[in-house]
């Protein structure tokens, strides 16, 4: 898609309308998207498997109650 394309939008409950699409490469935060760099992607599987695990290093103080 380029910036000159007209798109017919179909949204449930709303009449169809023409929309000019914004070129996301010109947005100031484009560099934060996965489209810019794959390393910006969020891996939900990795997040879920790591959730609840703690990192223990030499500075960690363990207190028993």
C-alpha positions in Angstrom: 0.0 0.0 0.0 1.2 3.5 -0.7 0.0 6.9 0.5 -1.9 7.6 -2.7 -4.2 4.6 -2.4 -7.9 5.0 -1.6 -9.4 2.2 0.5 -13.0 1.4 0.9 -13.5 0.9 4.7 -16.2 -1.6 5.8 -16.9 -1.3 9.5 -19.7 -3.3 11.2 -22.6 -0.9 12.1 -21.3 2.0 10.0 -21.9 2.9 6.4 -18.9 2.2 4.1 -16.6 5.2 3.5 -13.4 6.1 1.6 -10.3 6.5 3.6 -6.8 7.8 2.6 -4.2 5.7 4.5 -1.4 7.3 6.5 2.1 6.3 5.6 3.4 4.8 8.9 7.0 5.2 7.8 6.7 8.9 8.2 5.5 8.7 11.9 8.0 9.8 14.5 7.7 6.5 16.4 8.0 4.2 13.4 11.4 3.0 14.6 9.6 1.4 17.6 7.4 -0.9 15.5 8.2 -4.5 14.5 7.8 -3.4 10.8 11.0 -1.3 11.3 13.0 -4.0 13.1 12.0 -7.6 14.0 13.7 -7.2 17.4 10.9 -4.8 18.4 8.4 -7.6 18.3 6.7 -8.9 21.4 6.9 -12.7 22.0 3.9 -13.6 24.3 5.1 -17.2 24.6 8.4 -16.1 26.0 6.8 -13.6 28.3 4.3 -16.2 29.7 7.0 -18.9 30.3 9.3 -16.4 32.1 6.5 -14.8 34.3 6.9 -15.8 37.9 10.5 -16.8 37.7 12.9 -14.6 39.8 16.5 -13.8 39.2 18.8 -14.4 42.1 22.2 -12.9 42.1 24.9 -12.1 44.8 23.0 -9.0 46.0 19.7 -10.8 46.6 18.7 -11.0 50.3 16.4 -13.9 51.2 14.3 -13.4 54.3 12.4 -16.3 55.8 9.2 -15.5 57.7 
